[in-house]
C-alpha cells in the first residue's frame, strides 16, 4: 500500500467506525436501527467534509476507499448471487432494464434541454442519470467532445443527488408496500452508481441487495451500446473512443466470476457468512469515503438548472421503475 493512501483510508475507517457506533446506539436505546450504518457513514462523511473540510493529505486515500474498496465489495457481493436468481427473475426483466435505460436517456436529455442546458451538458446528465453516474459521464465526455466545465457540473449533480436518493429511497417499501425483491428492482433501476445501490438496499434486506446489484449491473452493461450510439451521432474519430475498461469495468467481470463460482458451488457455504460480513464492512468504509468526497456548498454552486435537471430526471426514472414492477411478476 502506498503511504499516501494511509491518512485517507484511516479517516474513512474512523468515520465508518463512528457510523457503527451510532447504529449500535440506535439498537440499544431505541430497540431498532431506523437508519443503517451505511446511511450514517454517508451523512457523517458529508457533514465532516462540508463543515470542517478535508485536507489534501487525505484525498488519495479517500478516493481509494470510495472507488477501489467499494469495487472489491461489489466483487464479493457476486458470491451471494447465483444464476438461479437471474432465471427466477425471468428474461423479461433484462429486456425491461434495457427499455428503462433507453426511455430514461430520452426523458433526461429532453428535461435538460427544456431547462436551457447545452446539448453536451444535457447528454452527460442523461448518461449519468440513466446508466451509472460518474462512470458514464467520464466514458461519454470524450466521445461527444464535452468541455471540462460541463463534465464538472454533471459530476457535481451526481454526487449531491446520489447521496439524497440513497437517503430517501429506503422509505418506499413502507410507503408503497414493496417486497424486498420489488424494492431491489426499483433501487437498481433508479440509483445512479453501483456503490450507491448497495447503500440504498442494505437497510431493507439482503434480497434487496442481491436483486438491486444485479439490476444495476444490467444497467451498467448498457454503457457500451450507449457510447457507441453517441459516437455515431457525434461522428467521433477513433481517438475519442473510450477504452474497454471504461465500457466494462473490472469489478463487473469480477462480480460475474464470483456469481459463476457460487452457481457451480466452488465457493463453500461456510465461507458465505464471512464474505457477507466483509462485504458489509467494506461497503460502510467506502460510503464514509463517498461522504467525505461531497461538499454540499460546492455542489450548490454548480448551478440550479443542472440540479433541477437531475432532480426531475431522477423523479421520472423512479416513477418509471415503480410502474414497471407493477407489470413484472416479482412477488
C-alpha positions in Angstrom: 0.0 0.0 0.0 1.3 3.4 -0.9 2.0 5.6 2.2 0.0 8.5 0.6 -3.2 6.3 0.9 -2.9 5.7 4.7 -4.3 9.0 6.0 -7.5 9.0 3.8 -8.1 5.3 4.4 -7.7 5.8 8.2 -10.1 8.7 8.1 -12.7 6.7 6.1 -12.4 3.8 8.6 -12.8 6.2 11.5 -16.0 7.6 10.1 -17.2 4.1 9.4 -16.5 3.2 13.0 -18.5 6.2 14.2 -21.3 5.1 11.9 -21.2 1.6 13.5 -21.4 3.2 17.0 -24.4 5.3 16.0 -26.2 2.3 14.7 -25.4 0.4 17.8 -26.7 3.3 19.9 -29.9 3.1 17.9 -30.4 -0.5 18.6 -29.5 -0.2 22.3 -31.6 2.9 23.1 -34.4 2.7 20.5 -34.7 -1.1 20.1 -34.2 -0.9 16.4 -31.9 0.6 13.8 -34.1 3.0 12.0 -31.2 4.1 9.8 -28.5 1.7 8.7 -24.8 2.2 9.4 -24.2 2.6 5.7 -26.5 5.6 5.7 -24.9 7.1 8.8 -21.5 6.7 7.2 -22.6 8.9 4.2 -24.2 11.5 6.4 -21.2 11.8 8.8 -18.7 11.9 6.0 -20.6 14.6 4.1 -21.0 16.7 7.3 -17.3 16.5 8.1 -16.3 17.5 4.6 -18.8 20.4 4.4 -18.4 21.8 7.9 -14.7 21.2 8.7 -13.2 20.5 5.2 -10.7 17.7 4.4 -7.1 18.4 3.7 -5.3 17.4 0.5 -3.3 14.8 2.5 -6.4 12.7 2.9 -7.6 12.9 -0.7 -5.7 9.9 -2.2 -6.9 7.5 0.5 -10.4 8.8 0.4 -10.6 8.3 -3.4 -9.1 4.9 -3.0 -11.7 3.9 -0.4 -14.6 5.4 -2.3 -13.6 3.6 -5.5 -11.3 0.6 -5.1 -12.5 -0.6 -1.7 -16.1 -0.5 -2.9 -15.3 -2.3 -6.2 -13.8 -5.1 -4.1 -17.0 -5.2 -2.1 -19.0 -5.5 -5.3 -16.9 -8.4 -6.5 -17.5 -10.2 -3.2 -21.2 -9.5 -3.4 -21.3 -11.7 -6.5 -20.8 -14.7 -4.2 -24.3 -14.2 -2.8 -26.0 -14.4 -6.2 -26.4 -17.5 -8.4 -27.6 -17.9 -11.9 -30.8 -19.3 -10.3 -31.5 -15.8 -9.1 -31.4 -14.4 -12.6 -33.6 -17.2 -14.0 -36.1 -16.6 -11.3 -36.4 -13.0 -12.3 -37.1 -14.0 -15.9 -35.8 -12.8 -19.2 -38.4 -10.1 -19.3 -36.5 -8.2 -16.6 -33.4 -8.0 -18.8 -35.4 -6.5 -21.6 -37.3 -4.2 -19.2 -34.0 -2.8 -17.9 -32.8 -2.0 -21.4 -36.1 -0.4 -22.1 -36.0 1.7 -18.9 -32.4 2.9 -19.7 -33.4 4.0 -23.2 -36.5 5.8 -22.0 -34.6 7.5 -19.2 -31.9 8.7 -21.7 -34.6 10.3 -23.8 -36.5 11.8 -20.9 -33.4 13.1 -19.0 -32.0 14.7 -22.2 -35.3 16.3 -23.0 -35.6 17.7 -19.5 -32.1 19.2 -19.7 -32.8 20.8 -23.0 -36.1 22.3 -21.8 -34.3 23.8 -18.9 -31.9 25.5 -21.2 -28.9 23.3 -20.8 -26.5 22.8 -23.8 -26.7 19.7 -25.9 -23.5 18.3 -24.4 -24.3 19.0 -20.8 -27.8 17.6 -21.2 -26.3 14.5 -22.8 -23.8 14.0 -19.9 -26.6 14.4 -17.3 -28.8 11.9 -19.2 -25.9 9.4 -19.3 -25.1 9.8 -15.6 -28.7 9.6 -14.6 -29.7 6.7 -16.8 -26.7 4.4 -16.6 -24.0 4.6 -13.9 -23.3 8.1 -12.7 -19.7 9.4 -12.9 -18.5 6.3 -14.9 -21.0 7.0 -17.7 -20.1 10.7 -17.7 -16.4 10.0 -17.9 -16.9 7.5 -20.7 -19.3 9.7 -22.7 -17.4 13.0 -22.3 -14.6 12.4 -24.8 -17.0 10.9 -27.3 -19.2 14.0 -27.5 -16.1 16.3 -27.0 -17.6 17.8 -23.8 -15.5 20.5 -22.2 -14.2 20.3 -18.6 -16.9 22.7 -17.2 -19.7 20.5 -18.4 -18.1 17.4 -17.0 -17.5 19.1 -13.6 -21.1 20.3 -13.4 -22.6 17.0 -14.4 -20.4 15.1 -11.9 -21.4 17.6 -9.1 -25.1 16.8 -9.6 -24.5 13.0 -9.4 -22.6 13.5 -6.1 -25.3 15.5 -4.5 -28.4 13.8 -5.8 -26.8 10.4 -5.5 -26.5 10.8 -1.7 -30.0 12.3 -1.5 -31.5 9.3 -3.3 -29.7 6.8 -1.1 -31.1 8.5 2.0 -34.7 8.9 0.7 -35.3 5.7 -1.4 -35.5 3.2 1.5 -38.8 4.7 2.7 -40.5 3.4 -0.4 -41.1 -0.2 0.8 -43.1 1.2 3.8 -45.0 3.8 1.7 -45.8 1.5 -1.3 -45.8 -1.9 0.4 -43.0 -3.2 -1.8 -41.4 -6.6 -1.2 -37.6 -6.9 -0.8 -37.3 -8.2 -4.4 -39.6 -5.4 -5.8 -37.6 -2.7 -3.9 -34.3 -4.2 -5.2 -35.6 -3.8 -8.8 -36.6 -0.1 -8.1 -33.3 0.7 -6.4 -31.3 -1.0 -9.2 -33.2 1.0 -11.8 -33.2 4.3 -10.0 -29.9 4.8 -8.1 -27.0 6.4 -10.1 -24.0 4.2 -9.2 -23.4 0.6 -8.2 -21.9 1.7 -4.8 -25.0 3.8 -4.0 -27.3 0.8 -4.9 -25.6 -1.1 -2.1 -26.1 1.7 0.3 -29.8 2.2 -0.7 -30.6 -1.6 -0.4 -28.7 -2.7 2.7 -31.2 -1.1 5.1 -34.1 -3.0 3.5 -32.7 -6.5 3.4 -30.2 -9.0 1.8 -32.6 -10.0 -1.1 -32.9 -6.3 -2.0 -29.1 -6.0 -2.1 -28.8 -9.0 -4.4 -31.5 -8.0 -6.8 -30.6 -4.3 -6.7 -27.0 -5.1 -7.6 -28.0 -7.5 -10.4 -30.4 -5.0 -12.0 -27.8 -2.1 -11.6 -25.1 -4.2 -13.3 -27.5 -4.8 -16.2 -27.8 -1.0 -16.5 -24.1 -0.6 -16.5 -23.8 -3.0 -19.4 -25.9 -0.6 -21.4 -22.9 1.8 -21.3 -21.2 0.2 -24.3 -24.1 0.5 -26.7 -24.9 4.0 -25.5 -21.4 5.3 -26.0 -21.3 3.6 -29.4 -24.6 5.4 -30.4 -23.2 8.7 -29.1 -20.1 8.2 -31.2 -22.1 7.6 -34.3 -24.3 10.6 -33.5 -21.3 12.8 -33.0 -19.2 11.4 -35.8 -16.3 10.9 -33.4 -12.9 9.8 -34.5 -11.1 6.8 -33.3 -9.1 8.8 -30.7 -12.3 9.6 -28.9 -13.4 6.0 -28.3 -13.3 5.1 -24.6 -11.2 2.0 -23.5 -12.7 -1.4 -22.9 -12.1 -0.9 -19.2 -14.4 2.1 -19.3 -17.1 0.2 -21.0 -16.8 -3.0 -18.9 -15.2 -2.1 -15.6 -13.1 -4.8 -13.9 -15.4 -5.2 -10.9 -18.3 -6.3 -13.2 -16.0 -9.1 -14.6 -15.2 -10.0 -11.0 -18.8 -9.9 -9.9 -19.8 -12.3 -12.7 -16.8 -14.5 -11.9 -17.9 -14.8 -8.3 -21.5 -15.4 -9.3 -20.4 -18.2 -11.6 -18.3 -19.7 -8.8 -21.3 -19.6 -6.5 -23.6 -21.2 -9.1 -21.2 -24.1 -9.6 -20.7 -24.4 -5.8 -17.0 -23.5 -6.0 -17.5 -21.1 -3.1 -18.1 -23.2 0.1 -21.3 -22.5 2.1 -19.2 -22.0 5.2 -17.5 -19.0 3.6 -20.6 -17.2 2.7 -21.2 -15.6 6.1 -17.6 -14.4 6.2 -17.9 -13.0 2.7 -21.1 -11.2 3.6 -19.7 -9.6 6.8 -16.6 -8.5 4.8 -18.8 -7.0 2.1 -20.8 -5.0 4.6 -17.7 -3.7 6.3 -16.0 -2.7 3.1 -19.2 -1.0 1.9 -19.6 1.1 5.0 -15.9 2.3 4.7 -16.4 3.2 1.1 -19.7 5.0 1.9 -17.9 7.0 4.5 -15.3 7.9 1.9 -18.1 8.8 -0.5 -19.5 11.2 2.0 -16.0 12.7 2.6 -15.9 13.5 -1.1 -19.1 15.6 -1.1 -19.0 19.3 -0.1 -22.6 20.5 -0.1 -21.6 24.1 -0.6 -19.6 23.2 -3.7 -22.4 21.3 -5.2 -24.9 24.1 -4.7 -22.5 26.4 -6.6 -22.6 24.1 -9.6 -25.9 25.7 -10.9 -29.6 25.5 -10.1 -30.6 24.4 -13.6 -28.2 21.4 -13.5 -29.5 20.3 -10.1 -33.1 20.8 -11.3 -32.5 18.7 -14.4 -31.0 16.0 -12.3 -33.8 16.1 -9.7 -36.6 16.0 -12.3 -34.8 13.2 -14.3 -34.4 11.0 -11.2 -38.0 11.6 -10.2 -39.1 10.5 -13.7 -36.9 7.4 -13.5 -38.2 6.5 -10.1 -41.8 6.8 -11.4 -41.0 4.6 -14.4 -39.3 2.0 -12.1 -42.3 1.8 -9.7 -44.7 1.5 -12.6 -42.5 -1.3 -14.1 -42.7 -3.5 -11.1 -46.5 -3.5 -11.3 -46.3 -5.4 -14.5 -43.4 -7.7 -13.7 -44.2 -10.9 -11.7 -41.7 -10.5 -8.9 -43.5 -11.1 -5.7 
